[in-house]
Amino acid sequence: MTQPDTHGVIAAGDAQRLAREAGVDPRGLMSLLLPRAAEFARPPVSNFHVGAVCRGATTGNLYFGSNIEFAGTALSTTVHAEQSAVTNAWMSGEEGIAAIAVTAPPCGYCRQFLNELATADRLEITIAGETHPLSFYLPGSFGPRDLGIEGGLMQRDDHGFTLDATDDDELLRVALDAANRSYAPYSHAYGGVALRAADGTIVSGAYAENAAFNPSMSPLQVALSRLNLRGIAFDAIVAAALVQSGPGIHEAATREVLAAVSDAPLRVANARNAGAPPRR
């Protein structure tokens, strides 16, 4: 089975070809690809490598994910493989996840994170060749519906935020685009991060909130996960930008985690709603 250079994404057509070559169905292919996804794991604390592969509900593309731990900062900043795969798909334009395969049973934290998805009620999870709906792993669940939220994570959003003219540069514009896609129905603390690597690569991450709060992903966590899936080391980051709106809760956490992996400077800008006066 010849695998394409994916940067963490395998297009639906390539996935179909790989499945034919391996003589498996799409679900079987996802399981076969798990060791490759786990190769992206960075667990300096636990040394426990986890890989995940999910299938986008919109395109049928496959998306890799892996766990990432950040030595020298709180363990709560860890990115779980399921989170990595889901946000990889989300930032690639998917509006839902149809299925996900994982090398190990999802922890409770990840089950709660998956329950926030707009497609949670039809999500299938495959572990060690067995497939069950999310409800099998999370009975009696608590989620966005319990708090009166319709839709869910990965639904298409554009919050209409803008920047002042003085904040007009490429990295901030990319971060602004991510902030406009971010999901924050509980705190309304929208945010996006953009990172530039030494080779010119730019990746972005949007804030992904959760009804249980703790499994929420910061925009920097999402961006670092995407950079990792491109095979780019964190010490290659040369610049970072954060755009936030609302309560502005992201700056302190972004600075802390960024400092744990890179010496890159962080530029912060406050977005405003279109037509609203600038924040002072």
Number of C-alpha atoms within 10 A of each C-alpha: 11 9 12 12 9 13 15 24 23 20 15 16 12 15 22 18 14 21 19 14 12 14 12 15 13 19 20 15 21 26 23 17 20 20 17 18 26 22 15 23 24 21 18 12 13 8 10 13 20 26 27 32 35 30 29 24 17 13 16 20 21 28 29 33 35 32 25 25 21 19 15 12 15 11 11 10 20 19 26 25 29 28 27 31 32 29 28 25 30 23 20 14 15 21 22 24 29 18 26 27 31 27 21 14 15 20 12 12 16 16 20 24 27 26 24 26 23 20 21 22 14 14 20 21 23 24 16 11 10 8 15 13 15 22 17 11 16 14 8 8 12 14 20 20 12 10 11 9 13 12 14 24 28 24 18 17 13 12 15 15 21 23 18 13 7 7 17 11 9 12 22 23 20 21 29 31 23 28 33 24 26 30 28 21 19 13 14 15 19 31 33 31 35 31 28 19 19 13 10 11 13 19 23 29 33 32 27 28 26 24 22 14 13 12 23 21 24 24 29 29 27 27 26 27 29 28 25 20 24 17 11 17 15 19 13 19 24 17 18 26 24 32 34 28 23 15 10 16 16 22 17 10 14 20 16 14 19 22 15 14 18 16 14 18 14 18 17 18 18 20 25 20 15 12 9 9 9 13 10 4
